[in-house]
Amino acid sequence: MKSLKPLFILFIILLSLVVFLMYALPVLKPGKFFGPGDTRGGKEMVIKNYGAAIDSAANVFGLSASYLKALCMLECSGKKKFQARFEDHVYRKLKKVKFKQLSNYEHVTPEMLQDANDEALRNLASSWGPFQLMGYKCLLLNIKIRDIREDQAVYYGAKWIDLTYGETLKEKKFKDAFHIHNTGSPFPDNGRAKTHDPNYCNNGLKHMEWFSKH
């Protein structure tokens, strides 16, 4: 029996290795581990972390790469690691829709939320990814929230932008586009921005100018 003990230990080690290779290794994808440099922000980090993906998405949807990079700078500062933003007022609206106290919220209807638990509602009421899209925007694209916060975040973010206000971008109304992204409506005729930061649109235009030269 003693002579079998080392073989048994070896068997357990090999079995553990096989299980690791089959189940753990496939989920260990490049880019999923964050280091200290991933919390750094700045225009150069936009280019480093998102530049290639943005250039590709801009080409696919016929959008301005400089605009998308400027938007990325405004929304996540080019960081790879950042917190989602929970919007309590959106959560309360979605909750009312789910329980049919509201007929809809933007394009969201009670039927879309019938299987959503409280955690799901909170995720739908949070903004995700480099363009900080609200979770409920996924319902328009018929995708999952993970799609706008992981590897395909830039692609699906650009797709949502194209569907929502792509024509504004193609008409080069960039100030309106920044305002639409942040508030849902074009820049007001009275010149008073409704963005959370009154300089949001002007900062976006300045970032665009920089990215167009780099």
Residue frames as qw, qx, qy, qz and C-alpha x, y, z in Angstrom:
[[0.000, 0.884, 0.467, 0.000, 0.00, 0.00, 0.00],
 [0.324, -0.761, 0.092, 0.555, 2.86, 2.37, 0.84],
 [0.401, -0.110, 0.582, 0.699, 4.25, 1.89, -2.64],
 [0.182, 0.623, 0.666, 0.369, 0.94, 3.04, -4.10],
 [0.181, -0.817, -0.321, 0.444, 0.84, 6.31, -2.14],
 [0.198, -0.466, 0.316, 0.803, 3.30, 8.24, -4.40],
 [0.109, 0.216, 0.769, 0.592, 1.35, 7.07, -7.46],
 [0.070, -0.742, -0.665, 0.052, -1.91, 8.24, -5.91],
 [0.197, -0.739, -0.075, 0.640, -0.40, 11.68, -5.15],
 [0.184, -0.213, 0.566, 0.775, 0.92, 11.89, -8.72],
 [0.063, 0.475, 0.811, 0.334, -2.53, 10.96, -10.03],
 [0.110, -0.822, -0.462, 0.314, -4.16, 13.78, -7.98],
 [0.208, -0.590, 0.208, 0.752, -1.60, 16.31, -9.25],
 [0.135, 0.013, 0.722, 0.679, -2.11, 15.28, -12.89],
 [0.003, 0.636, 0.764, 0.105, -5.90, 15.31, -12.48],
 [0.137, -0.800, -0.250, 0.527, -5.74, 18.83, -11.01],
 [0.185, -0.393, 0.439, 0.786, -3.60, 19.97, -13.94],
 [0.097, 0.295, 0.814, 0.490, -6.06, 18.54, -16.47],
 [0.061, -0.775, -0.612, 0.147, -9.01, 20.27, -14.75],
 [0.181, -0.697, 0.021, 0.693, -7.09, 23.56, -14.75],
 [0.157, -0.181, 0.615, 0.751, -6.27, 23.30, -18.45],
 [0.037, 0.436, 0.834, 0.336, -9.87, 22.39, -19.36],
 [0.168, -0.803, -0.571, -0.037, -11.80, 24.89, -17.26],
 [0.341, -0.794, -0.104, 0.493, -9.59, 27.63, -15.81],
 [0.437, -0.231, 0.400, 0.772, -7.14, 28.38, -18.60],
 [0.242, 0.519, 0.616, 0.541, -9.75, 29.30, -21.28],
 [0.143, -0.917, -0.366, -0.073, -11.06, 32.19, -19.18],
 [0.490, -0.648, 0.101, 0.574, -7.60, 33.59, -18.48],
 [0.570, 0.685, 0.293, 0.346, -7.57, 35.87, -21.52],
 [0.453, 0.043, -0.041, 0.889, -5.04, 38.63, -22.20],
 [0.092, -0.409, -0.142, -0.897, -6.24, 42.01, -20.99],
 [0.613, -0.581, -0.465, -0.265, -8.32, 40.62, -18.11],
 [0.675, -0.441, -0.311, 0.504, -5.65, 41.32, -15.50],
 [0.085, 0.943, 0.059, 0.316, -5.17, 44.90, -14.46],
 [0.678, -0.102, -0.262, 0.679, -1.90, 46.36, -13.28],
 [0.229, -0.638, -0.237, 0.696, -1.02, 49.79, -11.83],
 [0.121, -0.174, 0.417, 0.884, -0.59, 51.24, -15.33],
 [0.033, -0.440, -0.803, -0.402, -4.18, 50.37, -16.25],
 [0.170, -0.794, -0.513, 0.278, -5.52, 53.06, -13.91],
 [0.264, -0.359, 0.162, 0.881, -3.50, 55.77, -15.64],
 [0.408, 0.767, 0.487, -0.088, -5.45, 58.24, -17.73],
 [0.102, -0.652, 0.275, 0.699, -4.69, 60.76, -20.44],
 [0.637, 0.618, -0.140, -0.438, -4.84, 61.20, -24.19],
 [0.234, 0.521, -0.811, -0.126, -1.83, 58.96, -24.74],
 [0.310, -0.040, 0.909, -0.277, -3.58, 56.22, -22.75],
 [0.682, 0.465, 0.245, -0.509, -6.67, 56.55, -24.98],
 [0.550, 0.619, -0.487, -0.278, -4.44, 55.81, -27.96],
 [0.042, 0.395, -0.910, 0.123, -2.56, 53.01, -26.18],
 [0.346, 0.065, 0.850, -0.392, -5.58, 51.25, -24.67],
 [0.523, 0.536, 0.579, -0.321, -8.31, 51.93, -27.22],
 [0.137, 0.621, -0.343, -0.692, -6.76, 53.53, -30.32],
 [0.026, 0.145, -0.888, -0.436, -6.66, 50.47, -32.57],
 [0.122, 0.433, 0.885, -0.119, -10.16, 49.31, -31.58],
 [0.195, 0.721, 0.274, -0.606, -11.58, 52.81, -32.09],
 [0.117, 0.484, -0.538, -0.681, -9.94, 53.18, -35.51],
 [0.021, 0.077, 0.961, 0.264, -11.43, 49.83, -36.53],
 [0.128, 0.588, 0.744, -0.291, -14.94, 50.64, -35.25],
 [0.144, 0.675, -0.002, -0.723, -14.84, 54.10, -36.81],
 [0.094, 0.293, -0.731, -0.609, -14.03, 52.52, -40.16],
 [0.059, 0.277, 0.958, 0.053, -16.82, 49.92, -39.82],
 [0.064, 0.718, 0.643, -0.257, -19.54, 52.46, -38.99],
 [0.336, 0.599, 0.281, 0.671, -18.19, 55.44, -40.93],
 [0.378, -0.899, -0.216, 0.046, -17.74, 57.56, -37.79],
 [0.207, 0.846, -0.343, 0.351, -15.07, 60.07, -36.81],
 [0.792, -0.083, -0.471, 0.379, -12.23, 58.32, -35.00],
 [0.212, 0.298, -0.321, 0.874, -11.20, 61.64, -33.46],
 [0.539, -0.438, -0.042, -0.719, -14.70, 62.07, -32.03],
 [0.894, -0.265, -0.349, -0.096, -14.74, 58.55, -30.54],
 [0.650, 0.077, -0.433, 0.620, -11.30, 59.05, -29.00],
 [0.062, -0.377, 0.205, -0.901, -12.34, 62.42, -27.57],
 [0.722, -0.401, -0.180, -0.535, -15.49, 60.81, -26.17],
 [0.860, -0.119, -0.439, 0.230, -13.39, 58.05, -24.62],
 [0.369, 0.236, -0.374, 0.817, -11.21, 60.71, -23.02],
 [0.360, -0.414, 0.060, -0.834, -14.25, 62.50, -21.59],
 [0.824, -0.305, -0.209, -0.429, -15.91, 59.35, -20.27],
 [0.937, -0.320, -0.074, 0.120, -13.09, 57.19, -18.90],
 [0.163, -0.896, 0.383, 0.153, -9.91, 59.26, -19.41],
 [0.583, 0.555, -0.587, -0.083, -8.47, 56.39, -21.46],
 [0.350, -0.426, 0.772, -0.317, -8.18, 54.13, -18.41],
 [0.483, 0.034, -0.835, -0.261, -8.61, 50.38, -18.74],
 [0.381, -0.360, -0.799, 0.296, -9.77, 50.02, -15.15],
 [0.155, -0.188, 0.129, -0.961, -12.53, 52.29, -13.86],
 [0.207, 0.254, 0.812, -0.483, -15.74, 52.06, -11.89],
 [0.037, -0.519, -0.710, -0.475, -19.21, 51.79, -13.42],
 [0.110, -0.078, 0.234, -0.963, -21.46, 54.73, -12.56],
 [0.057, -0.471, -0.877, 0.073, -24.76, 53.86, -10.91],
 [0.154, -0.218, -0.138, -0.954, -27.61, 56.28, -11.66],
 [0.122, 0.234, 0.822, -0.504, -30.24, 56.07, -8.94],
 [0.448, 0.406, 0.134, -0.785, -32.85, 58.10, -10.86],
 [0.499, 0.287, -0.662, -0.480, -32.56, 55.71, -13.82],
 [0.146, -0.006, -0.968, 0.202, -32.88, 52.71, -11.47],
 [0.279, 0.318, 0.597, -0.682, -36.09, 54.14, -10.02],
 [0.524, 0.404, -0.220, -0.717, -37.52, 54.74, -13.51],
 [0.421, 0.216, -0.844, -0.253, -36.69, 51.20, -14.65],
 [0.024, 0.110, 0.904, -0.413, -38.22, 49.79, -11.49],
 [0.440, 0.381, 0.314, -0.750, -41.45, 51.65, -12.23],
 [0.535, 0.364, -0.523, -0.555, -41.42, 50.29, -15.77],
 [0.213, 0.116, -0.969, 0.040, -40.90, 46.73, -14.53],
 [0.068, 0.326, 0.830, -0.447, -43.91, 46.98, -12.22],
 [0.105, 0.537, 0.674, 0.497, -45.97, 48.74, -14.92],
 [0.151, -0.764, -0.353, 0.518, -46.18, 52.04, -13.08],
 [0.131, 0.660, -0.320, -0.667, -44.66, 53.54, -16.25],
 [0.861, 0.443, 0.162, -0.191, -45.48, 52.34, -19.74],
 [0.836, 0.345, -0.035, 0.426, -41.86, 52.80, -20.87],
 [0.346, -0.830, 0.172, 0.401, -38.58, 54.54, -20.22],
 [0.080, 0.558, -0.605, -0.562, -37.01, 55.65, -23.47],
 [0.594, 0.210, -0.625, -0.462, -37.25, 52.40, -25.49],
 [0.111, 0.094, -0.944, 0.296, -37.54, 50.09, -22.45],
 [0.638, -0.276, -0.283, -0.661, -40.93, 48.40, -21.88],
 [0.678, -0.393, 0.468, -0.409, -42.25, 46.18, -19.06],
 [0.975, 0.199, -0.018, -0.094, -41.95, 43.13, -21.30],
 [0.570, 0.604, -0.452, 0.326, -38.20, 43.68, -21.58],
 [0.051, -0.521, 0.615, -0.589, -37.81, 43.73, -17.81],
 [0.826, -0.306, -0.128, -0.456, -40.17, 40.96, -16.75],
 [0.934, -0.094, -0.283, 0.198, -37.31, 38.57, -15.88],
 [0.346, 0.564, -0.364, 0.655, -34.98, 41.25, -14.44],
 [0.622, -0.563, -0.462, 0.287, -34.23, 40.93, -10.74],
 [0.218, -0.962, -0.051, 0.159, -33.00, 43.83, -8.62],
 [0.559, -0.457, 0.416, 0.552, -29.33, 43.22, -9.43],
 [0.472, 0.362, 0.591, 0.545, -30.14, 43.22, -13.14],
 [0.053, 0.928, 0.340, 0.144, -32.04, 46.50, -12.80],
 [0.398, -0.835, 0.154, 0.349, -29.07, 48.06, -11.02],
 [0.562, -0.146, 0.547, 0.603, -26.76, 46.91, -13.81],
 [0.324, 0.633, 0.557, 0.429, -29.13, 48.34, -16.41],
 [0.125, -0.973, -0.184, -0.064, -29.08, 51.62, -14.46],
 [0.537, -0.643, 0.290, 0.462, -25.27, 51.80, -14.47],
 [0.524, 0.806, -0.222, -0.162, -22.96, 53.05, -17.20],
 [0.855, -0.225, 0.403, 0.236, -20.25, 50.75, -18.57],
 [0.767, 0.356, 0.299, 0.442, -17.29, 50.65, -20.92],
 [0.458, -0.110, 0.090, 0.877, -14.99, 53.31, -22.36],
 [0.071, -0.374, -0.346, -0.857, -17.94, 55.35, -23.66],
 [0.113, 0.108, 0.668, -0.727, -19.89, 54.87, -20.40],
 [0.432, -0.196, -0.561, -0.678, -23.08, 53.59, -22.01],
 [0.581, -0.209, 0.440, -0.651, -26.03, 53.00, -19.71],
 [0.278, -0.091, 0.956, -0.006, -26.75, 49.31, -19.30],
 [0.545, 0.489, 0.581, -0.357, -30.31, 49.57, -20.59],
 [0.364, 0.671, -0.355, -0.539, -28.93, 50.76, -23.94],
 [0.162, -0.240, 0.938, 0.189, -27.96, 47.10, -24.48],
 [0.498, 0.394, 0.716, -0.290, -31.62, 46.30, -24.95],
 [0.469, 0.742, -0.070, -0.474, -31.64, 48.38, -28.14],
 [0.254, 0.598, -0.720, -0.245, -28.72, 46.34, -29.50],
 [0.955, -0.074, -0.110, -0.265, -30.09, 43.02, -28.21],
 [0.594, 0.375, -0.604, 0.376, -26.80, 42.28, -26.44],
 [0.707, -0.539, -0.399, 0.224, -25.68, 41.56, -22.88],
 [0.230, -0.967, 0.108, 0.010, -24.13, 44.12, -20.54],
 [0.730, -0.403, 0.384, 0.396, -20.86, 42.18, -20.61],
 [0.651, 0.474, 0.374, 0.459, -20.62, 43.06, -24.31],
 [0.160, 0.898, 0.045, 0.409, -20.24, 46.77, -23.54],
 [0.432, -0.845, 0.297, -0.101, -17.76, 46.34, -20.71],
 [0.798, -0.279, 0.464, 0.265, -15.37, 43.69, -22.04],
 [0.501, -0.160, 0.549, 0.650, -13.41, 43.04, -25.24],
 [0.235, 0.481, 0.639, 0.552, -16.14, 44.19, -27.65],
 [0.119, -0.715, -0.437, 0.533, -17.01, 47.34, -25.69],
 [0.051, -0.452, 0.265, 0.850, -15.64, 49.75, -28.30],
 [0.023, -0.122, -0.805, -0.579, -17.37, 47.97, -31.19],
 [0.144, -0.607, -0.780, -0.046, -20.79, 47.82, -29.54],
 [0.157, -0.655, -0.259, 0.692, -20.39, 51.32, -28.13],
 [0.012, -0.289, 0.433, 0.854, -19.72, 52.65, -31.62],
 [0.075, -0.318, -0.856, -0.400, -22.65, 50.64, -32.98],
 [0.131, -0.703, -0.631, 0.301, -25.00, 52.20, -30.42],
 [0.112, -0.572, 0.042, 0.812, -23.63, 55.66, -31.22],
 [0.010, -0.049, 0.670, 0.741, -24.16, 55.06, -34.94],
 [0.121, -0.498, -0.837, -0.191, -27.75, 53.91, -34.39],
 [0.213, -0.720, -0.513, 0.416, -28.57, 56.73, -31.98],
 [0.073, 0.926, 0.034, -0.370, -26.90, 59.84, -33.39],
 [0.671, -0.048, 0.488, 0.557, -24.71, 58.64, -36.22],
 [0.372, 0.733, 0.403, 0.402, -26.32, 61.05, -38.69],
 [0.219, -0.974, -0.001, 0.062, -25.38, 63.97, -36.44],
 [0.597, -0.519, 0.428, 0.438, -21.76, 62.84, -36.53],
 [0.594, 0.263, 0.566, 0.508, -21.81, 62.33, -40.28],
 [0.174, 0.894, 0.283, 0.300, -23.07, 65.89, -40.64],
 [0.527, 0.231, -0.309, 0.757, -20.06, 66.93, -38.52],
 [0.375, -0.724, -0.042, -0.577, -22.25, 68.46, -35.80],
 [0.594, 0.093, -0.690, 0.402, -19.79, 67.40, -33.16],
 [0.112, -0.207, 0.466, -0.853, -20.90, 69.78, -30.41],
 [0.741, -0.117, -0.077, -0.656, -24.44, 68.45, -30.77],
 [0.800, 0.082, -0.593, -0.029, -23.09, 64.88, -30.76],
 [0.300, 0.165, -0.696, 0.632, -21.26, 65.36, -27.45],
 [0.380, -0.131, 0.317, -0.859, -24.38, 66.90, -25.92],
 [0.814, -0.020, -0.316, -0.487, -26.59, 64.06, -27.21],
 [0.649, 0.119, -0.720, 0.215, -24.27, 61.44, -25.77],
 [0.174, 0.079, -0.643, 0.742, -24.37, 63.06, -22.35],
 [0.305, 0.161, 0.415, -0.842, -27.96, 64.29, -22.17],
 [0.392, 0.391, 0.832, 0.023, -29.92, 62.72, -25.03],
 [0.322, 0.876, 0.350, -0.074, -30.55, 66.01, -26.84],
 [0.578, 0.515, 0.050, 0.631, -28.58, 68.39, -29.13],
 [0.346, -0.144, -0.275, 0.885, -26.79, 71.44, -27.77],
 [0.068, 0.768, 0.565, -0.295, -29.45, 74.01, -26.73],
 [0.356, 0.702, 0.280, 0.549, -30.06, 77.03, -28.93],
 [0.288, -0.945, -0.047, -0.145, -29.75, 79.28, -25.87],
 [0.428, 0.652, -0.501, 0.375, -26.10, 78.25, -25.51],
 [0.454, -0.539, 0.539, -0.461, -26.56, 76.81, -22.01],
 [0.462, 0.200, -0.861, -0.073, -25.29, 73.26, -21.84],
 [0.786, -0.393, 0.024, -0.476, -27.33, 70.73, -19.87],
 [0.764, 0.201, -0.574, 0.216, -24.36, 68.42, -19.37],
 [0.729, -0.595, -0.267, 0.207, -23.18, 67.48, -15.87],
 [0.492, -0.397, 0.116, 0.766, -20.00, 69.48, -16.65],
 [0.337, 0.851, 0.188, -0.355, -20.85, 72.74, -18.44],
 [0.084, 0.743, -0.536, -0.391, -17.53, 72.48, -20.31],
 [0.743, -0.002, 0.668, 0.028, -18.13, 68.88, -21.42],
 [0.698, 0.646, 0.302, 0.068, -18.81, 69.70, -25.09],
 [0.207, 0.937, -0.282, 0.021, -16.08, 72.33, -25.42],
 [0.456, -0.568, 0.683, 0.056, -13.57, 69.98, -23.80],
 [0.797, 0.219, 0.561, 0.052, -14.65, 67.30, -26.25],
 [0.561, 0.824, 0.052, 0.056, -13.98, 69.59, -29.21],
 [0.078, -0.857, 0.509, -0.009, -10.53, 70.42, -27.83],
 [0.653, -0.273, 0.705, 0.048, -9.75, 66.72, -27.41],
 [0.774, 0.521, 0.361, 0.020, -10.91, 66.10, -30.98],
 [0.329, 0.914, -0.239, 0.008, -8.47, 68.68, -32.28],
 [0.328, -0.655, 0.681, 0.002, -5.61, 67.00, -30.40],
 [0.732, 0.004, 0.681, 0.009, -6.52, 63.50, -31.58],
 [0.687, 0.707, 0.156, -0.062, -6.84, 64.65, -35.19],
 [0.254, 0.859, -0.441, 0.061, -3.12, 65.51, -35.05],
 [0.265, -0.517, 0.799, -0.156, -1.91, 62.35, -33.29]]
